[in-house]
Amino acid sequence: MKKKNSLSRRIIIKNLFGIHARPAAKIARIAEKAQKDVWISTKNSKADAGSIIDILSLGGDKGTEILIEVETSEDIIILELICDLFESRFGEEKEKE
């Protein structure tokens, strides 16, 4: 259930290997700095973005659409930083599209 004050962005996983341990750790490090909870969800599951294990449990493969949510406008920078990770493919080598 989406709260009225939450802010969110939809994004497609672009990196070849999806969300594996290294990207999950990068996401969690950023999410832990948020004032309130940060969530990542697929159409079937929702995970605490501050937990590497929770993130890995989503099974985010390349091409999966995810929703990233923060609970307060004070955390909009956290949302943007996490989106930037996805857009940069977590610094992994860019494959041909």
Backbone hydrogen bonds, N-H to C=O, Kabsch-Sander energy under -0.5 kcal/mol:
donor,donor_aa,acceptor,acceptor_aa,energy
6,S,3,K,-1.2
7,L,70,V,-2.4
9,R,68,I,-2.0
11,I,66,I,-2.3
13,I,64,T,-2.5
18,G,15,N,-1.6
19,I,60,G,-3.2
20,H,18,G,-1.0
24,A,20,H,-2.4
25,A,21,A,-2.2
26,K,22,R,-2.0
27,I,23,P,-2.5
28,A,24,A,-2.5
29,R,25,A,-2.3
30,I,26,K,-1.5
31,A,27,I,-2.8
32,E,28,A,-2.2
33,K,30,I,-1.6
34,A,31,A,-1.7
39,W,69,E,-2.7
40,I,47,A,-2.4
41,S,67,L,-2.4
42,T,45,S,-2.4
47,A,40,I,-3.1
49,A,38,V,-2.6
49,A,47,A,-0.6
51,S,48,D,-1.9
52,I,50,G,-0.5
55,I,51,S,-2.4
56,L,52,I,-2.6
57,S,53,I,-1.7
58,L,54,D,-0.5
58,L,55,I,-1.4
59,G,56,L,-1.3
61,D,59,G,-1.1
63,G,13,I,-3.3
64,T,61,D,-2.1
66,I,11,I,-3.0
67,L,41,S,-2.6
68,I,9,R,-2.8
69,E,39,W,-2.8
70,V,7,L,-2.8
71,E,37,D,-1.0
75,D,72,T,-1.9
76,I,73,S,-1.6
79,L,75,D,-2.0
80,E,76,I,-2.4
81,L,77,I,-2.5
82,I,78,I,-2.3
83,C,79,L,-2.3
84,D,80,E,-2.4
85,L,81,L,-1.6
86,F,82,I,-1.8
87,E,83,C,-2.7
88,S,84,D,-2.2
89,R,86,F,-1.4
90,F,85,L,-2.8
91,G,88,S,-1.6
92,E,89,R,-2.0
